[in-house]
């Protein structure tokens, strides 16, 4: 008997891991905090895009 409405875990693809690692590198670099935030904004958008694409694919 199948369970309906069962949640599945979203698998992180290599693209998502790459974005996470790049984000950690950006925040570890000794650069001005304003530049860190300016670099993090497109990176965050890319993460959201890739996460929802992977979530849609796993459903």
Secondary structure as GFF3:
##gff-version 3
##sequence-region A 1 59
A	DSSP	alpha_helix	14	28	.	.	.	ID=ss1
A	DSSP	alpha_helix	33	58	.	.	.	ID=ss2
###
